[in-house]
C-alpha cells in the first residue's frame, strides 16, 4: 500500500483552521479539520484513521499544545502520525508563538510576513528574529526528534498583522506549503 503524504502544521486555532482548509482546497489536497482545536482534541490514532480515509494527497494536519510545556497533547498526536508506517511526512510548518513557556526547533528556512525567505527564525508577527535556523513556538519541541525532510518557519497563521489574512488568501501559509511540496519532490512523484 502506498504511504499517505502528509504536511504537519503546529497551530490549531480557528484562524489556522480556516487558512489550512483554504490552502488544502487550493493545492488540491485535503485538510483534517477534526485536528483543529486548542489543544488538539483527538488522539494521534484517530488522526491516522482520518488521514487514511481521505481520497487523495497531500493531507494537511494541525497540531496544537495550547502552550503546554514539554510534550503536550498536540505533540503526542504528532508523534503518532509522523511515525506511522503508512504515512510519509513531506514536511512541517513550524508556527511561531509568544507563549511564556515557548519551546524552539530548527527550521530549514523561514518566511517573513512580506513573503521573503530568510535563514533567521521569525516571530509571531512574521518579523525575522535574531537566531539563525530556529523558531520559538508552543508545539514545535518534538519536530527535532522526528525525521522531517523540510521544516518551514512562519509567524502566526492567518494573522501576521494582516499579511497572512484569509481575505488575502493567506499567502505566507500557502507559500510555506508550496515550499514543502517543491523541496520534498511531491510534484515529481505524483506525475
Steps between C-alpha positions, in 0.01 A plus 500: 500500500628844408578728793282808550676836450453733797603854601506573875397847621572612857193719550137409554298809586198626303711724273732208420204272425347742249835563332604133485162399353536771232859405412414128484223579252728726292775237466258216431567333834301427812488648850423295810266760652435279805863559603417868563478610861701668770622250616463223239171328592564150360773241545762413241345161420171670409684752281678213321163334437362825352810545281457147363137578409580811295462443126825668393824665608658718625329504839546803727470432873496749790651440844481730803624473860326816626828617652560185707868460584696197375307231313135598504187351345571637151859374499396152619249482214763630256746230607241227431420643156862569397628155596212298352628256235226592249573873517775695327556843651591740219582782740380717786399861545640621833283786622647764729329594823565732790385276784698522821586130486613507139732236363713513188590285204734512204359624170644457152364838393251756625265731314452850635168682479599661170557160337881519509698186579743542787755284678384657829200386697199731509282616787123477532457813288718359221797727574846338468645404836860515620571127488608322184317178419264479796152611600318533833153350529281293728460177300840482333720320753440155350587597141874455564435145620311398186644424158348794311663587168396868486403731788378849406461768767218758480328753725150448638291338224222717362627804688850656484354851527262425213770388255374138513130576533233279350378800293841510329497123445751430781799545266770426759349168608437405137862578416617280790291208371631554145862498624439169677338348191784622279790399726349161583471415129125447541407636156755277323382190684131567433530532121 
